Amino acid sequence: MQNETANFISFLNRVLTEIRLVKSYSAETKEFNNGERKLFELFNLNLKEAKIQAIVSPIVTGTMMLMLLIIIGYAGFRVSNGEISAGTFVAILFYLIQSITPIASLSSFYTDYKKTIGSTERLYEIYIMPQEAIYKSNIPINDVDSNLLIKNLSFSYDGKVNVLKNLNITIPENKTTAIVGPSGSGKSSLFYLIERMYEPQVGAIYYGGVSISDYGLKEWRNVIGYVMQESAMINGTIKENLMYGVDDVDDKKIIQYANAYEFIKNFPAGFNTLVGERGIKLSGGQRQRIAIGRAFIRDPNLLLLDEATASLDSESEQLVQDALKKLMKSRTTIV
């Protein structure tokens, strides 16, 4: 029951968040049929539960009433024989009346118990998952003479097929290094490893002569500015997205970075314009420029650009490239 409910909610979330894709490919009928099928499965489970409740509840109630009649009859017999007083008989009646509610609740105990077990199992699975070791290290991050050294690095998502194998790269500080390769060759995976979203199975990455695994996770990520292939947006204002993860920044500094003010000023609310769920109210280029601006505002030591201009038109790309040149100056950049 709990699994089917979770699957249905997941289905709704997938379809509604990509409603434009559904409409563009005329998939309304297909998704409607899928939703109807999942909803019918959920309905059948609820109907099964109702049938069990309809059988168990009369049995429990009938048993309870039968026991009540037997007890009252027996107590009445004892009163007529003078073995117990009328007051004792009345007390017995009160005790019986008070016991009716908890006994009647036994009819729903089993179904409630199964629901609770289902929810608890899912919560427990999440609870026992390993957590990121977000600790504060005593090792300061050395940003002087800080080449990024990737040594004998191998990584696999499933533990079987290596996405990266025996990789050795030296990325000099304050210079731009391009990682080139076809789609699926592991470029994004390398960025994930640098950000410590994953840990390599073999080898290590060194910064300033120290393995990045020895740095505190929060401190390490604070020196990185990462622009992903797909611009991640929170459901808030443009300013909240630009300043995400940093303290208050002056609007003039925000305007300076990413050359984004030219389109922001055209919105009636300016920086306070709501971007919508996943930035749906903005174009792809606008989302990308905000994501780049967000990385700029962090003023990072390391700048990771994962195809940062892929979603831009020629005019927007030129504006972003101008901003990139300013930021990449005297900064270690990987593209």
N, C-alpha and C positions, 0 to 999 in steps of 0.2 A: 504493500500500500504506500509506504513512504517512498520507496524507489520509483514507483509509477508517478507519484506526485512530483518528485524532483525532476524526472524525465520530462514531464509535461511543461513544467515551469522553464526548464532549460530550452525546450523546443520553442516556446513562446518568445523567450529572450532572443534566441537566434534569429527567428523570422522577423520580429518587430525591429530589431536593431539594423537589419539589412533589408528593410522594406523596399528601398529603392531598387535593389538588385532583383527582388521578387517581381516588382512591377515591370522593370526593364525587360526581363526575360519571360514575361507573361506566365509566371509560375504560380499565379494565385490559386488556380484550381488544384494543382498538385499539393501545395502547402495546406490548402483547405482540407483536402482529403486526408493528408497526414495528420493534421490537427484533429479532425473528426475521429480518425481511428484511435489516436492516443486518448482522446477524451472518452471514447466509448470503452476503452480498456479500463480507464479510471472509474467510469460509471459502473462497470461490471464488478469491480472490486468493492465499491461502496454498496452495491446491491447484495453482494455475497455477505458483506458484514451485516447489513440490515436483516438478511434472512436468518443469520446465526443469532442475532439479537432477538428477532421475533420468536425463535424457538426456545432460547435459553430463558428469556424474561418470564414467559408464562409458567415454565417449569419451576423456576425459583419462587415466583409469586405463589403458585399453587401449593408447593411444598411448605412455604412459610405459613400460608393460611391453614393448611391441614395441621401443622404443628401447633398453631395458635388455638385451634378448636380443641385439639386433644388436651392441651395444657389447661385451657379454661374449663373444659368438662371435668378433668381430673381434680382441679382446684375446687370446683363447685361441689363435687362429690365429697371431698374432704371437709368442706364447710358444713354440708348437710349432716355429716356424721359428728360434727363438733370437734374434729381433729385439728382444725386451724380456725382462726378467728376471721370475721368479715374484714377487719382492717388488713390482715395479712393477704387476704384475697385481692383487696383493692391495690395493695403494693405490688402484687404479682402482675396485675393488669397494667400498672404504670410501667413496670420494667419491660413488659412485652411490647407496649406501644413505643418505648424508646429504642427497642431493638429492631423495629420494623425497617427503619431507614437504612442502617448499615447492612442488614441482611439483603434488602432489595438491591443495593448497589453491587452485590456480587454478580448480578447478571451482566453488567458492563465491564467487570473487572478484567476478563480475559482479553477482550478486544483492545481495551486501553493499555493493557500490559504489552500486547504484541506491538502496538504503535510505539510505545515508549522504548521497547527493545530495539526496534528499527531505527529510531532517531538516535538512540544512545550509541549504537554500533557505528553509525556514520560520524558522529562527533568524536568517538574514540579513535577512529582511523585518522582523523585530522590531528587529534591531540598527540598521538604517538609519532607523528612525522618529525624527522629531525629539523631543528631550528637553525637558522643562520647564527653563527657565532659573532654577534654584534658586540664586540668587546672593545675597550679602549686600551690600545697597546702603549707600552712605555717607549717604544721605538719611534722617534720622530721621523717624519717623511722627509728625506733628503732631496731638496730640489736644486742642489748645486752639483754640477757634473753628473746629471741624472739621465744617463742613457737607459732606454728600455730594452732589456735583454731577454729574448725568448730562447730557452735552451732545452733541447731534446724533448720538445713538447708533443704529447700524443693525447688525443681526447676522443671519446665516444659517448654518444647519448644513451645507447642501449647496452654498452659494455661488450658489444660484438664487432660492429663495423666502425672503424676509425674515421672520423670526419677530418681530423688532423693527425698526421703521423710523423714523428721525429722531426719536428719543425725547429729550425734554428734561424733566428733573425736578430739583428742588432738595429734598433731604431734610435738614431742619434737625437740628442736633445736639441730643442729650438729649431728643428728642421721639419720639413714635410716629407712623409714617407707614404708612398702609394702601394696598397696591396691589390694586385691585379689577378683576376681569375674568372672563369665562367661561373654562371649561377650554380649554387650547390657545392662550390669548392671549399667552403668553410670560412669565408671572409667574415660574415656576421658572427659565426661561432668564435672566431678569434677575438672579436670585440667583446663578446659575452665573457670570455675567459679573462680578458684584461680588466673588465669591470667586476670580476669575481661573482658573476651570476652562477657560474659553475666552477668546479675545481678539476684540473686535469688529472687523468689517471697516471700519467708519466710525465716527468719533467717539471719545469717551473718557469715563472716569469719574474724577472728581477728589475727593480727600479732603484737607482742609486746604490747598487751593490747589495741590496737586501731583497729577499723574496717577498713579493707583495702579500703572500699569505701571512707574513709576520707582522704586517701593519694592521692596525685596527680597521675593521671593515668600513665603518662610517667615515673615519678620517681619510681612508684611501679613496672612497667614492667622491668625497668632497673636492678632490683635486682633479676630477675628470668631468669634462663636458661631453655628453654623448648625444648625437643627433641620429635617430633611427631612420630606417627606410620608410616606415609609416609613422607619421606624426602622432604621438600620443597626446590627447587632449582630455582635460578634466571638465566636467560640466560646471563651468563657472564663467567668470568674465575673462576678457583678454588679458587684463592686468594680472589676475590671479594665475593664469597660465604662464605668463612671462616670468613672474616672480616665484614660481613654484619651487619650494625647497630653499629659498634664500630669505634674508631679512628685507625690510622695507628698502626700496630703491627709488631714487628720484626719477620722475617721469622723463626728464631731459636725458638721463642716462639710458633709459629704455628706448627713447626715440633714436639715440645715437647708434644703438646696436641693431643689426639686421635690416636697417633702412626700412622698417615696417610702418613708420608713421604715415606714409603717403596713403595707405589704404585704411589705416585705423581712423584717421581723421574724417574719413567719409561716412563713418557710422555715426548716427545721431548721439549715441551714448559714449563714443570714443573708446577709451580704455575700459570703460565699464560695460561694454557690449557683451551680452551673454553669447557664448559660442555654441551652446546646445550639447546634447549627448554626443560624445566622441568628436566634437567640433563640427557637427553636421551643418551648422549655419554658415560655415566658412568654406571657401574653395580649397582644393588640394594645395595650391601654391601658397595661399594665405596661412593654412595650417603649418606648412613646412617652414615658412619664414618666422612664424611665432616660435616654433620648436628650435630653430637656429638661434633666435634672439634669447630664448630661455637658457641655452647653453652659453651664450656670450656673457650674460649677466653674472653667471657663476665665476667668471674670470678664471678658468681652470688652467692648471699646469699642462694637462694632457687633453687634447681635443680629438675626439673620435667622430669622424664624419662617415656614416654608412650610407653612401649614395645620397648625400644631403640635398642635392639639387635635382634629383631624378623627377620630382613631381612639378617642376616649375616650367613656366613658359619662358621664351627667350628674354623678354623684358624683365620679368621677375628674377630670372637666373642672373642677369647682369647686376641687378641691385644687390642680390645676395653675395655674388662673387666679390663685389666691392667691399662689402662688410667682412667677408671671409679674409680678404687680403690684410685688412687692419688687424683682425684678431689673430691670424696665423703668424704674424710677425713676432719673432723671438718667443715662439711657443712650439712645443712638441705636438705635431699634428699627424694623425694617421687617417688616410682616406682610402 
